[in-house]
Amino acid sequence: MDCDVGVLCLRIHVESARSLKNKRQVIRSLKDRLKARHNIALAEVAGQDSRQDSVVVAVTVANSETGARMTLDSAHEEAVSTLGRDLEEAEVHILPL
């Protein structure tokens, strides 16, 4: 059985967040939107206690590298349009299994 795991790492800095509650609202909204539209798993893996910084990781499994990359590229585009300048960096990694 061949499959590929795709990982999208989003480094986020919510400039407008004045509290953890503000930042968590932005992150929760992003995660809910990406999960619903792209059928991917998401988790905030760093910055949980930071007022403005966060790292969110999205993961997908596909039967080809192309399929995984297309899903994550689409999710990345959605994150860019949702977050704008608050999205500092994004990295995609595809791992064959």
MDAnalysis code that builds the backbone (N, CA, C; Angstrom):
import MDAnalysis as mda
import numpy as np

u = mda.Universe.empty(291, n_residues=97, atom_resindex=np.repeat(np.arange(97), 3), trajectory=True)
u.add_TopologyAttr("name", ["N", "CA", "C"] * 97)
u.add_TopologyAttr("resid", np.arange(1, 98))
u.add_TopologyAttr("resname", ["MET", "ASP", "CYS", "ASP", "VAL", "GLY", "VAL", "LEU", "CYS", "LEU", "ARG", "ILE", "HIS", "VAL", "GLU", "SER", "ALA", "ARG", "SER", "LEU", "LYS", "ASN", "LYS", "ARG", "GLN", "VAL", "ILE", "ARG", "SER", "LEU", "LYS", "ASP", "ARG", "LEU", "LYS", "ALA", "ARG", "HIS", "ASN", "ILE", "ALA", "LEU", "ALA", "GLU", "VAL", "ALA", "GLY", "GLN", "ASP", "SER", "ARG", "GLN", "ASP", "SER", "VAL", "VAL", "VAL", "ALA", "VAL", "THR", "VAL", "ALA", "ASN", "SER", "GLU", "THR", "GLY", "ALA", "ARG", "MET", "THR", "LEU", "ASP", "SER", "ALA", "HIS", "GLU", "GLU", "ALA", "VAL", "SER", "THR", "LEU", "GLY", "ARG", "ASP", "LEU", "GLU", "GLU", "ALA", "GLU", "VAL", "HIS", "ILE", "LEU", "PRO", "LEU"])
u.atoms.positions = np.array([
    [0.844, -1.173, 0.000],
    [0.000, 0.000, 0.000],
    [0.889, 1.236, 0.000],
    [0.709, 2.071, -0.999],
    [1.460, 3.322, -1.079],
    [0.546, 4.481, -0.714],
    [1.064, 5.360, 0.130],
    [0.344, 6.589, 0.441],
    [1.363, 7.638, 0.870],
    [0.914, 8.871, 0.867],
    [1.772, 9.982, 1.250],
    [1.077, 10.805, 2.325],
    [1.862, 11.274, 3.277],
    [1.366, 12.161, 4.320],
    [1.898, 13.553, 4.016],
    [0.987, 14.499, 3.963],
    [1.372, 15.889, 3.726],
    [1.217, 16.698, 4.998],
    [2.212, 17.536, 5.279],
    [2.213, 18.363, 6.482],
    [2.396, 19.822, 6.074],
    [1.498, 20.670, 6.539],
    [1.573, 22.112, 6.308],
    [1.761, 22.784, 7.653],
    [2.859, 23.495, 7.813],
    [3.162, 24.185, 9.059],
    [2.973, 25.686, 8.841],
    [2.092, 26.298, 9.627],
    [1.787, 27.724, 9.501],
    [2.290, 28.466, 10.740],
    [3.182, 29.412, 10.528],
    [3.660, 30.251, 11.625],
    [2.867, 31.560, 11.560],
    [2.155, 31.856, 12.649],
    [1.194, 32.955, 12.662],
    [1.549, 33.960, 13.751],
    [1.425, 35.240, 13.414],
    [1.593, 36.329, 14.381],
    [0.367, 37.229, 14.254],
    [-0.548, 37.144, 15.210],
    [-1.800, 37.909, 15.169],
    [-1.530, 39.280, 15.792],
    [-1.141, 40.212, 14.946],
    [-0.749, 41.557, 15.389],
    [-1.858, 42.250, 16.179],
    [-3.100, 42.048, 15.775],
    [-4.217, 42.764, 16.404],
    [-4.662, 42.149, 17.734],
    [-4.158, 40.988, 18.088],
    [-4.589, 40.317, 19.329],
    [-4.063, 41.063, 20.546],
    [-4.974, 41.437, 21.410],
    [-4.605, 42.139, 22.642],
    [-4.674, 41.217, 23.850],
    [-5.145, 39.989, 23.625],
    [-5.239, 39.019, 24.712],
    [-5.168, 37.618, 24.114],
    [-4.960, 36.637, 24.988],
    [-4.977, 35.246, 24.537],
    [-6.328, 34.891, 23.932],
    [-7.387, 35.436, 24.510],
    [-8.734, 35.161, 24.014],
    [-8.891, 35.641, 22.571],
    [-8.371, 36.832, 22.248],
    [-8.429, 37.345, 20.875],
    [-7.681, 36.428, 19.914],
    [-6.471, 36.039, 20.306],
    [-5.670, 35.172, 19.430],
    [-6.335, 33.822, 19.254],
    [-6.833, 33.244, 20.320],
    [-7.466, 31.928, 20.236],
    [-8.698, 31.959, 19.339],
    [-9.413, 33.070, 19.323],
    [-10.571, 33.200, 18.450],
    [-10.141, 33.169, 16.986],
    [-9.068, 33.867, 16.656],
    [-8.543, 33.872, 15.283],
    [-8.077, 32.477, 14.885],
    [-7.331, 31.812, 15.771],
    [-6.795, 30.479, 15.475],
    [-7.925, 29.463, 15.357],
    [-8.889, 29.500, 16.259],
    [-10.016, 28.566, 16.204],
    [-10.813, 28.753, 14.912],
    [-11.039, 29.999, 14.528],
    [-11.763, 30.292, 13.292],
    [-11.016, 29.740, 12.077],
    [-9.706, 29.953, 12.034],
    [-8.892, 29.430, 10.938],
    [-8.963, 27.906, 10.895],
    [-8.767, 27.253, 12.035],
    [-8.789, 25.787, 12.081],
    [-10.140, 25.233, 11.637],
    [-11.221, 25.818, 12.129],
    [-12.557, 25.356, 11.748],
    [-12.797, 25.508, 10.252],
    [-12.384, 26.632, 9.698],
    [-12.574, 26.910, 8.267],
    [-11.782, 25.930, 7.404],
    [-10.498, 25.736, 7.735],
    [-9.658, 24.839, 6.941],
    [-10.131, 23.391, 7.049],
    [-10.519, 22.994, 8.240],
    [-10.988, 21.617, 8.435],
    [-12.256, 21.350, 7.628],
    [-13.180, 22.288, 7.646],
    [-14.449, 22.117, 6.939],
    [-14.274, 22.124, 5.420],
    [-13.411, 22.959, 4.921],
    [-13.281, 23.124, 3.472],
    [-12.280, 22.185, 2.822],
    [-11.330, 21.653, 3.597],
    [-10.255, 20.869, 2.992],
    [-10.116, 19.472, 3.571],
    [-10.946, 19.120, 4.549],
    [-10.928, 17.781, 5.136],
    [-9.522, 17.378, 5.597],
    [-8.930, 18.241, 6.424],
    [-7.595, 18.003, 6.962],
    [-7.663, 18.048, 8.483],
    [-6.675, 17.443, 9.121],
    [-6.559, 17.504, 10.579],
    [-5.645, 18.656, 10.947],
    [-6.004, 19.407, 11.979],
    [-5.217, 20.567, 12.392],
    [-4.987, 20.568, 13.890],
    [-3.848, 21.134, 14.296],
    [-3.544, 21.289, 15.712],
    [-2.641, 22.495, 15.904],
    [-2.867, 23.221, 16.987],
    [-1.948, 24.285, 17.382],
    [-0.853, 23.606, 18.188],
    [0.384, 23.658, 17.698],
    [1.465, 22.900, 18.317],
    [2.462, 23.751, 19.085],
    [2.377, 25.075, 18.947],
    [3.282, 25.958, 19.677],
    [2.623, 27.320, 19.832],
    [3.031, 28.019, 20.872],
    [2.530, 29.362, 21.102],
    [1.206, 29.424, 21.828],
    [0.786, 28.331, 22.435],
    [-0.513, 28.318, 23.100],
    [-0.633, 29.385, 24.188],
    [0.465, 29.715, 24.834],
    [0.431, 30.708, 25.905],
    [0.918, 32.082, 25.473],
    [1.225, 32.239, 24.199],
    [1.652, 33.532, 23.668],
    [0.429, 34.343, 23.267],
    [0.477, 35.644, 23.516],
    [-0.647, 36.517, 23.195],
    [-0.839, 36.713, 21.704],
    [0.239, 36.620, 20.907],
    [0.133, 36.915, 19.478],
    [0.698, 35.837, 18.562],
    [1.530, 34.944, 19.058],
    [2.203, 33.978, 18.202],
    [1.602, 32.582, 18.331],
    [1.613, 31.866, 17.194],
    [1.078, 30.507, 17.171],
    [1.703, 29.738, 16.018],
    [1.773, 28.440, 16.176],
    [2.155, 27.549, 15.086],
    [1.042, 26.521, 14.959],
    [0.449, 26.467, 13.770],
    [-0.634, 25.533, 13.480],
    [-0.137, 24.564, 12.419],
    [-0.379, 23.280, 12.640],
    [0.031, 22.257, 11.696],
    [-1.213, 21.575, 11.138],
    [-1.234, 21.425, 9.814],
    [-2.313, 20.716, 9.122],
    [-1.719, 19.454, 8.502],
    [-2.493, 18.366, 8.541],
    [-2.010, 17.092, 8.022],
    [-3.086, 16.467, 7.140],
    [-2.639, 15.855, 6.038],
    [-3.531, 15.105, 5.169],
    [-2.841, 13.830, 4.719],
    [-3.631, 12.844, 4.372],
    [-3.117, 11.588, 3.831],
    [-3.758, 11.405, 2.461],
    [-2.928, 11.041, 1.465],
    [-3.432, 10.855, 0.103],
    [-2.740, 9.663, -0.530],
    [-3.298, 9.203, -1.638],
    [-2.700, 8.054, -2.313],
    [-1.575, 8.460, -3.255],
    [-1.284, 9.762, -3.341],
    [-0.167, 10.230, -4.159],
    [0.393, 11.526, -3.583],
    [1.633, 11.803, -3.916],
    [2.258, 13.056, -3.496],
    [1.498, 14.240, -4.079],
    [1.072, 14.106, -5.330],
    [0.339, 15.182, -5.999],
    [-0.959, 15.499, -5.269],
    [-1.683, 14.463, -4.863],
    [-2.932, 14.670, -4.145],
    [-2.730, 15.376, -2.814],
    [-1.724, 14.958, -2.068],
    [-1.428, 15.590, -0.784],
    [-1.009, 17.039, -0.988],
    [-0.160, 17.279, -1.980],
    [0.313, 18.642, -2.244],
    [-0.831, 19.550, -2.681],
    [-1.733, 19.046, -3.523],
    [-2.862, 19.861, -3.983],
    [-3.756, 20.257, -2.804],
    [-4.028, 19.320, -1.919],
    [-4.859, 19.614, -0.747],
    [-4.209, 20.676, 0.128],
    [-2.921, 20.509, 0.397],
    [-2.241, 21.453, 1.281],
    [-2.011, 22.800, 0.615],
    [-1.763, 22.831, -0.685],
    [-1.635, 24.107, -1.396],
    [-2.944, 24.889, -1.336],
    [-4.045, 24.185, -1.487],
    [-5.358, 24.821, -1.396],
    [-5.611, 25.355, 0.020],
    [-5.253, 24.578, 1.026],
    [-5.400, 25.020, 2.416],
    [-4.501, 26.217, 2.692],
    [-3.294, 26.212, 2.130],
    [-2.373, 27.338, 2.298],
    [-2.962, 28.606, 1.693],
    [-3.518, 28.509, 0.497],
    [-4.143, 29.667, -0.144],
    [-5.283, 30.208, 0.704],
    [-6.069, 29.324, 1.275],
    [-7.174, 29.728, 2.154],
    [-6.632, 30.435, 3.395],
    [-5.545, 29.924, 3.968],
    [-4.941, 30.555, 5.143],
    [-4.419, 31.948, 4.804],
    [-3.815, 32.087, 3.638],
    [-3.314, 33.404, 3.199],
    [-4.470, 34.386, 3.076],
    [-5.563, 33.962, 2.445],
    [-6.685, 34.875, 2.263],
    [-7.378, 35.182, 3.595],
    [-7.366, 34.256, 4.527],
    [-8.001, 34.473, 5.825],
    [-7.137, 35.330, 6.744],
    [-5.839, 35.037, 6.805],
    [-4.960, 35.701, 7.763],
    [-4.248, 36.936, 7.221],
    [-4.031, 36.991, 5.925],
    [-3.303, 38.121, 5.346],
    [-1.890, 38.197, 5.889],
    [-1.528, 39.376, 6.368],
    [-0.167, 39.604, 6.864],
    [0.139, 38.887, 8.176],
    [-0.898, 38.395, 8.852],
    [-0.667, 37.662, 10.102],
    [-0.002, 36.308, 9.865],
    [-0.073, 35.802, 8.636],
    [0.612, 34.549, 8.298],
    [2.051, 34.886, 7.952],
    [2.974, 34.542, 8.854],
    [4.379, 34.889, 8.681],
    [5.129, 33.918, 7.776],
    [4.809, 32.630, 7.887],
    [5.577, 31.621, 7.157],
    [4.739, 30.363, 6.996],
    [4.945, 29.687, 5.896],
    [4.270, 28.402, 5.664],
    [5.250, 27.441, 5.012],
    [5.254, 26.197, 5.486],
    [6.118, 25.164, 4.928],
    [5.284, 23.924, 4.643],
    [5.542, 23.290, 3.499],
    [4.870, 22.048, 3.147],
    [5.915, 20.948, 3.053],
    [5.608, 19.814, 3.676],
    [6.465, 18.636, 3.604],
    [5.601, 17.445, 3.215],
    [6.072, 16.652, 2.278],
    [5.378, 15.447, 1.869],
    [6.244, 14.240, 2.245],
    [5.642, 13.316, 2.988],
    [6.382, 12.152, 3.460],
    [5.770, 10.875, 2.881],
    [6.541, 10.116, 2.109],
    [5.997, 8.851, 1.577],
    [5.959, 7.796, 2.681],
    [4.933, 6.973, 2.646],
    [4.836, 5.871, 3.619],
    [4.897, 4.539, 2.893],
])
